[in-house]
Amino acid sequence: MEQPILVGAVLYDPKVSVIWEIIRDFFEARDCPIDAVFYTNYELMVRALVQGHIDIAWNSPLAWLDAVRQLGGACRAIAMRDTDRDRVSHIITKTQSRISTVEDLRGKTVAVGAKDSPQATLIPLRWLQHHGLEPERDFQVRRFDVLVGKHGDHVGGELQAFQCLARGEADASALLDLNWRGWTRNGTIDSHAYQILTTTAPFDHCCFTVRADFPPDREQRFVQVLFAMHYDDPKHREMMDMEGLKAWVPGRTSGYTLLHEAVTSQHVFDEHPG
């Protein structure tokens, strides 16, 4: 009997196990058995990939860079969601504040998410560095370390950063474009009371990662079945809505440049030799 492909995923929310039960059943029905191995944080999952305990890791963007670092580049990004491509983060302020340019943040306080959140901390801070503002030198950083290790997949820290701004305890906050869109639609954020001050350059988010020695035929089979999921099929739509995508697309690595800059300038991996 063919051994199942072992796919690692991080349990950032109870729905993750439901998502992977649906995906596993889909693959099983197409004679491509897989099994999901769940981890409490990305560091453990990357280690499992590096050591060969799993075949594929459903990596956050930061976990992708960590895998590249630990494997010396001997890995591939084979697939991602359509919504993982060309994301941006916003830094927002109150519309009635006197902050109208990035330079106006000098001497102010910026609220961000968890220390390992690409979209709510690392990339926004790097973006401000691009504009000549150094964290903790030119402005204060108010960080909300909710569920560190899950790389900001849990939006708790991002939401707490906004709430800090709303209470008047910060002058700006950082958040992913998808969260800005969702929270302004559902009333969490009053779009009349807050404005986007600046938007980062586009970046990519999660990707399925394999080691360089993963058999190409098994990779091809996995991707073939994955891409066979269609949003217009009601049986697939439930899972795809929970996972936040309309289609699976080929993996790419061109969208991680800004995060790589952030990781380097903010010394993210200095305490984690690999």
DRENROMI-994447 format. One line per field, with one value per residue: x, y, z of N, C-alpha, C, CB in turn; residue in one letter; chain. Coordinates in pm, whole numbers, plus 50000, padded with zeros to 5 digits. Glycine has a CB too. Example, Ala and Ser with C-alpha at 12.3 -4.5 7.8 and 13.67 -1.06 7.14 Angstrom:
2
n_X = 51319:51285;
n_Y = 49431:49775;
n_Z = 50780:50708;
ca_X = 51230:51367;
ca_Y = 49550:49894;
ca_Z = 50780:50714;
c_X = 51320:51290;
c_Y = 49670:50003;
c_Z = 50780:50787;
cb_X = 51131:51408;
cb_Y = 49553:49940;
cb_Z = 50905:50572;
residu = A:S;
chaine = A:A;
***
This chain:
274
n_X = 50085:50053:50243:50108:50132:50283:50167:50244:50085:49995:49822:49650:49396:49084:48946:49132:49182:48941:48945:49159:49068:48870:49027:49193:49008:48930:49168:49205:48990:49079:49280:49525:49668:49693:49814:49757:49975:49977:50095:50193:50330:50520:50796:50850:50731:50884:51128:51059:51019:51276:51418:51304:51072:50821:50666:50571:50534:50296:50359:50396:50487:50716:50801:50867:51099:51256:51281:51423:51657:51751:51779:51964:51874:51782:51510:51165:50898:50587:50313:50038:49777:49545:49497:49726:49903:50050:49971:49919:50013:49861:49922:49743:49562:49379:49124:49086:49320:49636:49808:49931:50123:50387:50618:50513:50482:50705:50839:50605:50370:50346:50128:50157:50131:50200:50542:50644:50487:50452:50282:50170:50368:50658:50691:50548:50709:50952:50879:50844:51106:51208:51111:51273:51242:51335:51250:51188:51379:51307:51037:50802:50735:50452:50381:50189:50197:50044:49990:50254:50470:50288:50300:50142:49914:49695:49472:49463:49663:49694:49438:49427:49620:49494:49281:49421:49502:49245:49173:49326:49582:49788:49926:49903:49834:49916:49807:49688:49583:49355:49234:49178:48987:48791:48724:48634:48408:48248:48203:48381:48587:48537:48513:48500:48612:48874:49178:49384:49719:49964:50067:50217:50464:50370:50350:50406:50227:50149:50290:50309:50569:50844:51123:51430:51486:51247:51046:50991:50771:50581:50540:50432:50194:50062:50025:49875:49631:49558:49519:49292:49075:48782:48631:48370:48243:48024:48098:48365:48379:48314:48539:48732:48642:48676:48952:49021:49041:49002:49111:49371:49710:50020:50325:50543:50840:50910:50782:50879:51074:51057:50992:51218:51409:51310:51341:51617:51704:51582:51685:51571:51619:51841:51858:51807:51982:52047;
n_Y = 49881:50223:50468:50735:51081:51299:51586:51884:52108:52408:52449:52706:52775:52622:52544:52453:52177:52077:52173:52025:51765:51762:51813:51589:51381:51445:51405:51133:51020:51047:50872:50947:50928:51121:51251:51455:51629:51784:52087:52297:52527:52717:52688:52430:52282:52350:52243:51973:51935:51987:51778:51564:51443:51505:51537:51757:52098:52326:52626:52937:53268:53353:53111:52982:53127:53053:52779:52781:52898:52705:52480:52550:52656:52435:52360:52374:52587:52483:52524:52749:52960:53150:53387:53427:53564:53876:54037:54316:54530:54767:55079:55244:55537:55759:55949:56208:56277:56453:56345:56303:56224:55980:56071:56218:56037:56037:56037:55941:55675:55347:55084:54734:54386:54050:53961:53793:53821:53848:54019:54208:54316:54268:54331:54584:54741:54729:54864:55122:55172:55190:55437:55597:55593:55469:55197:55235:55429:55652:55634:55497:55153:54965:54656:54358:54061:53808:53468:53385:53226:53129:53296:53522:53421:53387:53636:53782:53949:54146:54256:54351:54547:54736:54801:54923:55157:55261:55319:55535:55498:55463:55602:55507:55203:54871:54651:54370:54390:54235:54207:54474:54521:54329:54400:54662:54617:54458:54621:54633:54815:55155:55295:55562:55686:55616:55609:55505:55544:55473:55225:54911:54775:54512:54171:53815:53544:53251:52921:52591:52381:52183:51963:51962:51703:51571:51334:51391:51279:51227:51481:51602:51459:51531:51810:51806:51690:51874:52108:52034:52099:52297:52610:52657:52423:52305:52120:52162:52426:52494:52422:52580:52837:52848:52831:53050:53108:53114:52964:52721:52784:52778:52762:53034:53230:53490:53686:53730:53910:54159:54073:53922:54125:54251:54052:54032:54296:54326:54124:53868:53588:53559:53448:53189:52963:52760;
n_Z = 50000:49919:50087:50277:50185:50402:50548:50702:50929:51102:51402:51433:51478:51576:51344:51165:51184:51087:50823:50720:50743:50547:50318:50324:50282:50023:49877:49928:49792:49540:49500:49610:49880:50175:50487:50769:50982:51283:51432:51706:51666:51420:51422:51521:51317:51090:51170:51169:50895:50796:50916:50795:50889:50804:50480:50337:50414:50526:50503:50674:50551:50692:50797:50560:50485:50699:50656:50413:50506:50697:50541:50359:50122:49984:49900:49788:49686:49626:49588:49647:49789:49589:49716:49858:49708:49625:49847:50074:50346:50565:50727:50958:51070:51289:51136:51221:51334:51343:51172:50862:50687:50645:50767:50973:51175:51325:51646:51747:51847:51731:51692:51675:51566:51679:51754:51560:51340:51001:50845:51019:51174:51111:50829:50806:50983:50852:50622:50719:50784:50526:50468:50615:50892:51198:51403:51752:51769:51613:51642:51875:51944:51998:52092:52040:52155:52080:52089:52001:51773:51602:51394:51336:51215:51373:51437:51666:51793:51600:51596:51857:51840:51673:51845:52047:51915:51877:52139:52187:52271:52103:51803:51551:51371:51253:50995:50802:50458:50394:50641:50708:50507:50573:50838:50815:50671:50841:51055:51265:51236:51190:50890:50834:51046:51051:50861:50584:50613:50494:50259:50225:49995:49765:49882:49921:50079:50244:50167:50024:50109:50010:50064:49873:49798:49779:49616:49273:49132:49329:49425:49195:49172:49410:49372:49140:49224:49423:49272:49145:49292:49297:49325:49247:49292:49525:49723:49759:49819:50085:50241:50111:50156:50434:50444:50307:50019:49659:49464:49417:49340:49146:49337:49425:49466:49446:49586:49843:49907:50047:50306:50360:50374:50603:50799:50803:50872:51117:51264:51305:51308:51462:51717:51671:51564:51275;
ca_X = 50000:50132:50249:50049:50216:50261:50162:50242:50006:49996:49687:49631:49253:49022:48898:49239:49163:48826:48993:49245:48986:48806:49131:49238:48906:48936:49285:49182:48897:49150:49390:49650:49651:49775:49773:49798:50045:49953:50196:50147:50400:50590:50934:50848:50698:51000:51227:51013:51047:51422:51464:51240:50960:50704:50703:50531:50496:50210:50439:50379:50601:50834:50845:50935:51235:51330:51315:51531:51778:51800:51811:52061:51807:51746:51366:51084:50761:50519:50176:49988:49643:49542:49499:49860:49983:50032:49908:49984:49971:49835:49938:49627:49553:49247:49109:49091:49454:49715:49906:49892:50235:50466:50710:50442:50491:50827:50807:50474:50364:50282:50089:50175:50090:50301:50678:50676:50384:50502:50194:50130:50483:50788:50687:50519:50824:51051:50828:50876:51250:51224:51077:51370:51206:51384:51174:51245:51463:51227:50901:50787:50659:50368:50365:50091:50248:49941:50020:50383:50497:50190:50338:50036:49796:49589:49467:49442:49756:49662:49316:49460:49693:49394:49208:49512:49484:49110:49169:49411:49711:49886:49892:49883:49845:49944:49720:49683:49475:49235:49169:49120:48867:48690:48681:48553:48278:48164:48182:48488:48653:48456:48598:48499:48691:49014:49227:49510:49827:50058:50049:50345:50476:50308:50429:50333:50203:50184:50320:50345:50713:50904:51268:51478:51492:51113:51033:50913:50644:50487:50508:50344:50064:50001:49985:49768:49506:49528:49466:49163:48968:48722:48544:48231:48188:47982:48169:48497:48368:48314:48678:48806:48601:48742:49096:49037:49091:48912:49181:49512:49794:50159:50406:50647:50922:50946:50711:50929:51188:51037:51002:51360:51472:51266:51404:51758:51723:51531:51762:51469:51669:51970:51854:51765:52075:51995;
ca_Y = 50000:50346:50546:50867:51201:51365:51731:51953:52230:52466:52467:52842:52789:52489:52510:52392:52031:52053:52198:51917:51645:51774:51797:51450:51300:51477:51336:50988:50983:51054:50775:51013:50939:51212:51262:51583:51626:51917:52144:52415:52647:52697:52645:52283:52224:52365:52144:51843:51929:51979:51646:51461:51377:51530:51554:51890:52190:52438:52726:53083:53328:53351:52972:52955:53181:52973:52654:52812:52921:52583:52380:52606:52678:52308:52337:52432:52630:52412:52570:52847:53007:53271:53502:53444:53645:54021:54099:54435:54572:54910:55147:55331:55637:55821:56054:56339:56304:56547:56265:56292:56164:55886:56151:56264:55935:56060:56071:55887:55533:55262:54954:54624:54256:53968:53987:53709:53838:53919:54122:54309:54366:54269:54405:54726:54810:54744:54968:55251:55189:55239:55580:55669:55592:55351:55161:55263:55549:55762:55617:55388:55037:54898:54524:54271:53926:53705:53338:53385:53093:53105:53390:53615:53358:53424:53782:53845:54059:54249:54322:54427:54666:54834:54845:55016:55282:55311:55373:55653:55464:55462:55699:55432:55057:54797:54536:54315:54447:54153:54238:54608:54506:54255:54472:54779:54567:54405:54723:54636:54944:55257:55344:55708:55735:55575:55622:55439:55640:55421:55084:54850:54709:54379:54055:53688:53488:53111:52831:52452:52369:52050:51957:51939:51560:51512:51274:51474:51218:51246:51624:51628:51402:51614:51936:51776:51672:52001:52201:51984:52158:52411:52687:52649:52296:52327:52031:52218:52566:52508:52422:52691:52957:52846:52851:53182:53109:53077:52867:52691:52826:52735:52836:53121:53284:53629:53779:53727:54001:54258:54003:53887:54248:54273:53951:54067:54423:54314:54016:53776:53453:53562:53361:53055:52907:52642;
ca_Z = 50000:49910:50209:50256:50192:50532:50533:50830:50938:51237:51458:51481:51504:51571:51210:51086:51178:50998:50687:50673:50726:50416:50217:50326:50216:49881:49822:49939:49686:49412:49508:49652:50025:50254:50627:50825:51110:51337:51522:51780:51618:51293:51444:51530:51187:51003:51214:51121:50751:50779:50960:50714:50956:50718:50340:50292:50521:50487:50571:50671:50479:50777:50804:50433:50494:50797:50589:50319:50587:50760:50438:50267:49994:49921:49916:49682:49713:49516:49568:49742:49758:49507:49809:49914:49616:49615:49963:50127:50479:50581:50855:50963:51177:51299:51034:51283:51388:51263:51099:50722:50613:50724:50847:51092:51279:51405:51783:51783:51884:51631:51748:51581:51617:51744:51707:51446:51237:50884:50792:51118:51248:51044:50703:50829:51041:50745:50533:50780:50765:50389:50470:50698:51033:51267:51523:51885:51763:51558:51691:51970:51896:52098:52031:52105:52129:52098:52027:51932:51719:51496:51288:51304:51155:51465:51422:51796:51815:51501:51642:51978:51796:51632:51964:52114:51842:51903:52276:52195:52333:51994:51699:51428:51387:51129:50972:50667:50377:50404:50769:50691:50426:50647:50960:50778:50624:50949:51157:51367:51211:51123:50782:50834:51160:51033:50725:50552:50602:50395:50222:50190:49866:49769:49927:49919:50213:50272:50055:50052:50093:50015:50052:49736:49767:49773:49483:49180:49094:49440:49423:49082:49204:49513:49312:49044:49298:49489:49173:49096:49373:49228:49415:49203:49341:49664:49815:49782:49858:50231:50288:50052:50230:50565:50424:50251:49882:49550:49380:49445:49228:49165:49432:49372:49576:49415:49673:49981:49917:50153:50434:50379:50422:50741:50884:50815:50943:51253:51328:51353:51330:51533:51835:51628:51464:51208;
c_X = 50089:50126:50188:50156:50182:50274:50151:50160:50006:49852:49675:49486:49191:48976:49004:49220:49046:48869:49071:49174:48919:48909:49176:49138:48908:49052:49265:49091:48963:49279:49526:49643:49748:49731:49831:49864:50038:50061:50140:50217:50481:50734:50943:50821:50816:51107:51189:51038:51196:51473:51396:51126:50828:50755:50680:50494:50410:50261:50381:50494:50729:50890:50913:51079:51319:51370:51428:51662:51836:51841:51911:52003:51760:51599:51292:50949:50674:50376:50140:49843:49651:49552:49633:49947:49947:49945:49983:49938:49951:49881:49829:49635:49408:49238:49119:49225:49526:49824:49859:50002:50309:50562:50645:50441:50615:50787:50675:50485:50287:50253:50098:50131:50202:50438:50715:50569:50441:50416:50163:50247:50606:50787:50649:50637:50934:51008:50859:51027:51281:51197:51167:51338:51250:51300:51255:51349:51380:51080:50899:50701:50582:50327:50268:50123:50144:49980:50146:50417:50402:50202:50224:49916:49673:49586:49453:49533:49729:49538:49344:49539:49596:49318:49291:49503:49349:49099:49252:49545:49822:49836:49864:49888:49861:49851:49723:49566:49346:49160:49109:48988:48756:48637:48606:48416:48189:48147:48285:48564:48555:48543:48597:48589:48840:49051:49357:49616:49926:50034:50183:50347:50413:50406:50342:50325:50242:50218:50343:50492:50756:51056:51307:51477:51354:51091:50943:50778:50539:50445:50406:50203:49990:49945:49869:49634:49464:49462:49332:49046:48916:48621:48397:48165:48152:48056:48308:48489:48375:48456:48753:48768:48670:48891:49125:49095:48978:48977:49321:49593:49937:50233:50507:50722:50959:50883:50761:51046:51174:51047:51146:51436:51437:51334:51551:51778:51679:51589:51671:51526:51798:51973:51818:51861:52018:52094;
c_Y = 50125:50423:50685:50976:51273:51516:51795:52080:52278:52492:52608:52868:52649:52447:52440:52242:51995:52068:52078:51783:51646:51751:51652:51359:51321:51403:51185:50941:50984:50971:50842:51034:51038:51201:51393:51560:51768:51958:52268:52541:52612:52650:52493:52221:52235:52264:52005:51827:51910:51839:51531:51388:51399:51554:51695:51973:52301:52559:52866:53141:53329:53210:52930:53004:53101:52839:52674:52828:52789:52477:52431:52626:52553:52274:52411:52475:52579:52461:52670:52881:53127:53396:53519:53535:53793:54079:54229:54454:54723:54956:55254:55427:55684:55936:56193:56369:56402:56475:56247:56234:56068:55962:56200:56161:55951:56108:56016:55740:55457:55126:54847:54494:54183:53988:53906:53716:53913:54039:54235:54366:54380:54355:54551:54803:54829:54854:55108:55278:55241:55389:55660:55675:55461:55322:55184:55375:55670:55752:55498:55277:54977:54764:54440:54126:53820:53580:53342:53242:53058:53210:53479:53555:53382:53576:53855:53964:54177:54328:54405:54553:54774:54888:54943:55154:55344:55374:55500:55627:55449:55561:55632:55284:54993:54678:54496:54375:54368:54180:54379:54598:54439:54333:54600:54735:54523:54502:54725:54769:55035:55322:55496:55765:55705:55584:55543:55546:55600:55273:55028:54806:54570:54272:53931:53630:53340:53031:52689:52434:52224:52063:51929:51792:51493:51459:51356:51413:51235:51392:51655:51576:51487:51743:51915:51763:51803:52098:52157:52033:52282:52479:52677:52516:52315:52241:52084:52357:52585:52516:52544:52824:52962:52877:52982:53186:53077:52972:52844:52725:52779:52822:52925:53182:53431:53730:53784:53824:54097:54193:53963:54009:54272:54178:53985:54191:54414:54193:53906:53639:53449:53468:53218:53001:52780:52589;
c_Z = 50000:50041:50184:50260:50322:50514:50671:50822:51083:51281:51518:51518:51498:51431:51126:51074:51088:50852:50636:50667:50589:50305:50209:50256:50065:49814:49823:49825:49549:49413:49531:49802:50088:50398:50680:50961:51165:51437:51590:51736:51493:51312:51451:51394:51090:51041:51164:50972:50727:50812:50886:50781:50883:50576:50290:50414:50463:50564:50565:50591:50563:50790:50673:50439:50593:50735:50490:50394:50638:50659:50337:50127:49925:49947:49804:49737:49599:49491:49675:49706:49663:49595:49879:49828:49626:49726:49997:50270:50480:50718:50858:51082:51187:51200:51095:51349:51296:51184:50956:50633:50704:50815:50976:51204:51367:51544:51833:51823:51778:51696:51639:51646:51688:51680:51584:51337:51118:50847:50890:51197:51158:50917:50724:50889:50937:50648:50589:50775:50624:50380:50565:50845:51097:51390:51650:51884:51721:51598:51786:51909:52013:52037:52112:52068:52164:52020:51941:51892:51606:51386:51241:51235:51242:51471:51555:51821:51723:51544:51768:51945:51751:51753:52048:52049:51875:52042:52290:52259:52230:51889:51565:51460:51252:51118:50826:50589:50388:50534:50767:50615:50505:50766:50929:50727:50739:51065:51268:51358:51138:51016:50772:50943:51145:50885:50707:50531:50494:50375:50175:50044:49877:49816:49919:50059:50217:50147:50108:50016:50102:50013:49908:49699:49768:49632:49391:49142:49203:49449:49314:49111:49307:49453:49215:49115:49364:49392:49115:49180:49302:49319:49375:49236:49488:49765:49849:49847:50010:50285:50238:50117:50366:50553:50352:50111:49785:49460:49436:49321:49251:49266:49361:49491:49555:49510:49816:50004:50035:50291:50462:50429:50569:50837:50907:50899:51088:51327:51384:51389:51410:51652:51800:51524:51404:51109;
cb_X = 49904:50083:50395:49942:50194:50362:50042:50383:49859:50079:49658:49677:49184:48904:48851:49376:49139:48710:49081:49366:48879:48739:49251:49259:48767:48951:49411:49118:48778:49183:49396:49672:49669:49764:49823:49678:50196:49816:50326:50168:50492:50589:50990:50741:50575:51057:51238:50864:50997:51492:51440:51340:50948:50619:50625:50411:50622:50055:50577:50374:50568:50801:50725:50860:51231:51244:51192:51500:51748:51696:51684:52181:51898:51836:51317:51067:50751:50516:50076:50077:49567:49413:49390:49928:49964:49973:49907:49952:50075:49685:50084:49499:49649:49219:48975:48981:49536:49777:49929:49852:50332:50545:50762:50299:50491:50920:50807:50374:50299:50372:49945:50323:50037:50261:50776:50692:50261:50510:50067:50031:50513:50829:50589:50400:50877:51069:50676:50826:51324:51130:50932:51383:51053:51532:51130:51307:51582:51239:50799:50726:50752:50240:50500:49945:50376:49802:49901:50495:50488:50049:50392:50089:49820:49611:49352:49463:49897:49638:49207:49540:49792:49295:49167:49657:49496:49009:49219:49341:49697:49905:50004:49991:49722:50091:49576:49672:49517:49270:49269:49218:48899:48746:48800:48625:48298:48224:48050:48585:48784:48401:48554:48357:48640:49038:49249:49497:49899:50205:49941:50374:50625:50254:50484:50399:50054:50070:50444:50253:50786:50854:51327:51619:51582:51002:50978:50992:50663:50549:50636:50399:50080:50103:50103:49800:49520:49655:49566:49164:49019:48655:48586:48222:48292:47835:48180:48575:48239:48239:48749:48781:48448:48723:49154:49122:49206:48873:49189:49532:49789:50233:50478:50587:51049:50906:50569:50974:51205:50901:50911:51423:51427:51115:51392:51819:51647:51379:51850:51362:51690:51999:51755:51621:52212:51863;
cb_Y = 50000:50434:50558:50895:51295:51314:51774:51985:52207:52597:52359:52943:52887:52485:52634:52423:51974:52150:52323:51905:51636:51912:51889:51403:51333:51629:51373:50954:51077:51199:50693:51151:50803:51360:51139:51679:51576:51923:52180:52395:52704:52825:52707:52237:52292:52509:52144:51825:52057:52084:51631:51364:51428:51653:51457:51883:52249:52410:52727:53143:53469:53408:52878:53022:53328:52950:52596:52941:53015:52527:52337:52516:52750:52195:52384:52333:52786:52265:52451:52974:53044:53276:53486:53308:53596:54057:54001:54561:54529:54941:55210:55248:55758:55871:56039:56351:56172:56653:56127:56427:56273:55790:56270:56300:55796:56165:56217:55903:55514:55246:54960:54615:54171:53819:53959:53565:53912:53826:54059:54250:54275:54127:54339:54739:54732:54610:54951:55254:55056:55163:55598:55805:55612:55368:55015:55139:55529:55765:55597:55439:54930:54985:54453:54309:53901:53757:53291:53446:52988:53105:53314:53721:53207:53360:53820:53745:54012:54185:54219:54339:54631:54771:54724:54962:55259:55197:55268:55760:55336:55318:55800:55469:54999:54751:54568:54162:54455:54005:54225:54702:54426:54125:54504:54862:54451:54276:54704:54517:54926:55364:55284:55759:55674:55431:55770:55347:55655:55447:55068:54730:54700:54342:54076:53587:53506:53044:52880:52352:52452:51962:51850:51996:51491:51616:51133:51499:51071:51199:51708:51564:51258:51647:52002:51648:51561:52063:52219:51832:52193:52366:52832:52673:52178:52303:51890:52225:52625:52389:52294:52698:52960:52710:52734:53262:53009:53202:52915:52541:52982:52738:52741:53233:53202:53662:53746:53586:54079:54327:53878:53834:54369:54258:53811:54088:54534:54304:54072:53761:53385:53703:53415:53057:52878:52672;
cb_Z = 50124:49795:50260:50363:50068:50638:50442:50875:50887:51240:51567:51375:51399:51663:51139:51149:51319:51031:50683:50761:50838:50399:50247:50472:50273:49860:49902:50076:49685:49379:49380:49576:50089:50203:50713:50839:51095:51403:51443:51928:51728:51214:51573:51631:51128:51011:51369:51151:50682:50869:51108:50673:51099:50770:50254:50191:50591:50516:50513:50817:50436:50916:50834:50315:50535:50923:50518:50240:50705:50852:50367:50259:49903:49972:50057:49566:49728:49546:49570:49744:49887:49423:49912:49928:49473:49481:50085:50040:50588:50561:50872:50972:51150:51445:50963:51386:51402:51354:51168:50670:50560:50632:50766:51056:51216:51335:51798:51667:52023:51504:51807:51534:51505:51739:51816:51491:51295:50766:50750:51213:51365:51009:50607:50920:51161:50669:50511:50926:50791:50294:50509:50649:51050:51306:51516:51940:51667:51408:51574:52103:51831:52137:52020:52064:52209:52051:51942:52023:51828:51554:51171:51221:51134:51608:51331:51904:51797:51362:51670:52075:51682:51533:52049:52110:51692:51890:52374:52270:52413:51934:51684:51321:51461:51124:51016:50671:50232:50394:50884:50617:50299:50694:51046:50670:50529:51002:51216:51348:51129:51226:50652:50852:51288:51086:50690:50426:50736:50438:50110:50281:49821:49631:50072:49823:50253:50345:49976:49972:50200:49897:50147:49720:49866:49813:49495:49055:49062:49573:49402:48955:49255:49624:49240:48966:49403:49547:49061:49093:49516:49096:49417:49054:49322:49678:49754:49651:49805:50296:50243:49902:50246:50632:50345:50339:49864:49467:49232:49487:49210:49032:49526:49278:49591:49274:49674:50016:49789:50137:50435:50248:50337:50751:50819:50677:50872:51251:51440:51249:51198:51580:51935:51571:51527:51139;
residu = M:E:Q:P:I:L:V:G:A:V:L:Y:D:P:K:V:S:V:I:W:E:I:I:R:D:F:F:E:A:R:D:C:P:I:D:A:V:F:Y:T:N:Y:E:L:M:V:R:A:L:V:Q:G:H:I:D:I:A:W:N:S:P:L:A:W:L:D:A:V:R:Q:L:G:G:A:C:R:A:I:A:M:R:D:T:D:R:D:R:V:S:H:I:I:T:K:T:Q:S:R:I:S:T:V:E:D:L:R:G:K:T:V:A:V:G:A:K:D:S:P:Q:A:T:L:I:P:L:R:W:L:Q:H:H:G:L:E:P:E:R:D:F:Q:V:R:R:F:D:V:L:V:G:K:H:G:D:H:V:G:G:E:L:Q:A:F:Q:C:L:A:R:G:E:A:D:A:S:A:L:L:D:L:N:W:R:G:W:T:R:N:G:T:I:D:S:H:A:Y:Q:I:L:T:T:T:A:P:F:D:H:C:C:F:T:V:R:A:D:F:P:P:D:R:E:Q:R:F:V:Q:V:L:F:A:M:H:Y:D:D:P:K:H:R:E:M:M:D:M:E:G:L:K:A:W:V:P:G:R:T:S:G:Y:T:L:L:H:E:A:V:T:S:Q:H:V:F:D:E:H:P:G;
chaine = A:A:A:A:A:A:A:A:A:A:A:A:A:A:A:A:A:A:A:A:A:A:A:A:A:A:A:A:A:A:A:A:A:A:A:A:A:A:A:A:A:A:A:A:A:A:A:A:A:A:A:A:A:A:A:A:A:A:A:A:A:A:A:A:A:A:A:A:A:A:A:A:A:A:A:A:A:A:A:A:A:A:A:A:A:A:A:A:A:A:A:A:A:A:A:A:A:A:A:A:A:A:A:A:A:A:A:A:A:A:A:A:A:A:A:A:A:A:A:A:A:A:A:A:A:A:A:A:A:A:A:A:A:A:A:A:A:A:A:A:A:A:A:A:A:A:A:A:A:A:A:A:A:A:A:A:A:A:A:A:A:A:A:A:A:A:A:A:A:A:A:A:A:A:A:A:A:A:A:A:A:A:A:A:A:A:A:A:A:A:A:A:A:A:A:A:A:A:A:A:A:A:A:A:A:A:A:A:A:A:A:A:A:A:A:A:A:A:A:A:A:A:A:A:A:A:A:A:A:A:A:A:A:A:A:A:A:A:A:A:A:A:A:A:A:A:A:A:A:A:A:A:A:A:A:A:A:A:A:A:A:A:A:A:A:A:A:A:A:A:A:A:A:A;
***
